[in-house]
């Protein structure tokens, strides 16, 4: 059947992954996203009924079946290269390779790239969502040029530009007895069911320090702010989080109340000091900063 035929896209993904060892680098070489390469490899394995790669940490190791297939493709790709040689045009603008925490990759990042691309249609971007704690290693390994996070990396090798600042809020279900308060202190939250960020989350330590040993009735742990929001939406409890850019001030399901003392967050575009940002990446960060200012969360330090 036609659906069982191997596609050129799938075969290119195989060859690039064999050559470049990691899916991230294979995607970069092909000029596509990492999820696109992963999907192509999964589809190829399903069609062949064989396992082609085994994961070992960040690397993917080809199985003997993958190596045999890759060798058999040499003649095909040699012929294709000859056919396409005269028509091939290298990409004139390198993609902006971004790793982002879920906070900024839930729509904000995409909207600002779309706005920038409206005036620079040749721009392209590669985005991988990951935990902030994994970002320094990814930058050091060359897997990305730019990291978007509200975590502060304590590292001499990483520089950052602040593109937005905001203060934490207590997020409560609409109609909660504390919703009408002008501000909330730690003692106001005593005994309230609390939705905590999971211990692996980059902001969990900051919130633990904010409570300074005061007891909390933790009823749920959430690995992302988005998950914590859904717990609150369903009346499980309240939480503390960075509201920008994921909480709409007019959302009827929630109330947001400022905290005292204030807990500030800074959205940062981080990169290796030894590898300054490209002009395109700088313009992207400027677009993020302009959007944050327009939406009421200008950078401040």
N, C-alpha and C positions, 0 to 999 in steps of 0.2 A: 504494500500500500504506500501511497505517496507520503503519508504521515510518518512512515518508518524510514524514509530516506534520510541519510546523513546530510546535514546542511553545511555549507561552507562556513557559516558563522560558528557552528559547533566545532568544526575541525580547526579553525583558526584559534579558538579558545584552548583546544587541546595542545596545539603546538606552542602557543605562547606560555602556557602554564608549565609545560615540560621545560621550556627554555629558561623561564624566569623564576621558577621555584615557588613563588608566592602568587596567590590570585591577585593581590593588590598590584604587584608589579606587572603581571600579565595584562591586567586591565589598562594600566598606564601605557603599556607598549601598543595595545590595540586602539587606544583612544576611546574606550568605553568605560562604563561604571563597573565596579567590583561585583555588585549583584548580577549584572548582565553576564559576566563570565561564569559566575557560579551557576546561574540558571542554564547556560549553554552546556556546561559540563554535566549537570544533573540530567538534562535531557539526553545527552549523548550516552551516558551510562544506562539510562532507562531503555533506549533503543537497542543498545548492544547487549544488555543484560549482564554487564560486567562492571566491576569496580575498577576505575581507572586511576584514582589517586587516594592516598592515605594521608590523613593530617597528622603532622608532628609539630606541635607548637604553631608557630606562624607559617611554617613551611608545609607544602603539599608534595608528597613523594609519589612519582608515577609508579604504577604497578608494571609488571612485565607485559601485560596486555596493552597498556598505554604506550609503552616504548615500542612494541611491535607495530602498533597502528601508526604511530608517529613516523617510524622509519618507512612504512609503506606509502606515506603521503609525500615523501621527498620529491618524487617525480611530478606529482600533481602540482605542488606549489612552485617548483622550478618552472614549469610551463606557464602557470598563472603569472609569475613574476615577469616572464618575457613578454606576455601579452599586454600586461599593464604598465610596463616600464615607461613607454613613451607618454602615457596618459597620467602617470602618477604625479600628484602635486602634494608636497609635504605641507602639513598644517603650519600656517604662518604664525599662529598664536598658540602657545602652549596652554593646556588646560590649567585652571586654578585647582590645585589638589587640596581639598579641605577635609579635615576630620572635625566632627562637631558633636557636642553633647546633645542628647535628645531635646534639651530645653530650646535650643536655637534651630534645630532641624525639623521642628514640627510645623513649619510654614513660614516663619520669619526669614530664615536664610533663603528659601526658595523665592519668596516674594521680592526680596532685594536683588537677587541675581536676575530675576525677570526684568526688574526696572532698569538695571544696568545694561542688560543685553538689548533692551529696546533702542539704545543709542549706540551700542557696540555689538552688532549682530554676529561678529566672528568669534566672540567669547564662548568658551565652553568651560564646564566645571565638572570635577569628580568629587563626590561627597560620600564619606563613610561615617556612619553614626557609631560612636563608641563612648565608653565611660571615660571621664576626665582623668582617672588614675592611670589609664593606659596610654594617654596622649604623649607624655614625654618620650616613652620608648618608641612610639610610632614616628615621632619627629626625628629622633636620633637615627632610626633605621632608614630614613629617607622615604617613608611611605606616604608622606604628606608634606606640603609646604606651609600649611596654615592650620591652626587648631582654634576652634571657637568654644569657649568655656567660661563659666563664672568662677572657676577654681583659680587659686593663685599658686603658680608653680614656684617653689622655692629652689631655684636652680640657676647657677651662674651661666649655663649654656643656653638658656631660653630667654628671649626677650618678648615683650608683649605690648600691644597698644590697646588702651581702654576705648571701647566704642559705645558703651552704655553703662549707666549706674542706676541702681534701684535699691529700695529698702524692703526687707522682709515684711510680710504681713501674716496675720493669723487668718487663715481661710476657714470659714464656718458655713454650715448649711444655712440657706435662707430661713429666717424665722428663729434662729438660735437665740437663746436668752442673752448672749453677749454681743449680738450683732449690732446693737445700737450704741455701743460704747465708743467714745472718741479715740480711745487707745486702750491697750491691754498690757498689763505687766505679768511677770511670771506667776505671781501669787493668784492672779485671776484665773489661771488655767488649771489650778490644783483640782484634782478629782475629775477633770473632763476626759472623756475617751479621746486618745491621741493617736493620730496616724503618723508614724515616724518614717523617715527615709531609711532605707536599709543601711546596715553598717558599712557596706562597700561603697556607698554613695559619697561623692566628694564633699558634700555639705553636711553629712551626718555629724562629723566631729564638731563643726562650728555650732550646730544647734545644741548638741550635748553640752558644749561649753557655755552656751547662752543660758541654759537651765542651771548651770553651776551646782549640780548635785541635788536640785529639787526633784522630788519624785514626780513621775508622769505615769498615767494609766495608759500604757501603750497597748492598743488593741489590734494594730496591724502595722506591718512593715511594708514599704513600697520601694521597689528598685529605681523608680523614676518619679519625677514630680507629676508627670501625667497620670501615673497609676495612683499616686496619693490624692490627686484631685478627684478621681473617680470614686475613691472611698468616701471622700467628703460629700460628693454629690449624692451618694446613696445613704447618707445619714449615719455612717459608721463612726465618725468622730470629726475632730478638727485637726488642722495641721499648720505648720509654719513653713513657708517657702518663699522663694524669689518669684514675684508675680509677673515680671517682664520676661518674655513677651506672651505668656501663655494664659493669663487671666484677663478677660475682658471686663472693664469696670462696670458694664451694664448687664452682666450675666445674671439672669433672674434666679439661678440656682444657688448663688453664693452671696455671702457678705464678706468683705475684707476689712480688717481693722488693723491700724498701725500698731507696732510694738514699742514698748519702752523697757529697757534701753534699746536704741535703734540698732538693727543688724543690717549692714550694708553689703550689697553685692556689686561686683564690677564685671561686666561682660568684656572678655579679653580676646583679642586676636593674637595668638602666640606663635612664635616661629623660632628657629635656631639662630642664634646671634651670628654664627659663621656663614649663614645663608640668608641674606636679606630678601625681603619680599620682592617679587616682580612688580613692574608698574601696574599690571592688570590686577594683581592681588591687592596692591595699595588702593586702587580705585574701588575695589569691592569692599574693603574695610571702610573707606570713606562713605560708601553708600550705606553700609550698616549704621555708621555713626549718624548720618543725616536722617535716616529713618527713625532711629531711636529718639533723636531730638524732636522730630516731628510728632512722634507718638507720646512725648512727655517724659522720656527717660534719658535725658542728655548725660553724657559722661561727666563724672566729677571725681576727683581724687583729693 
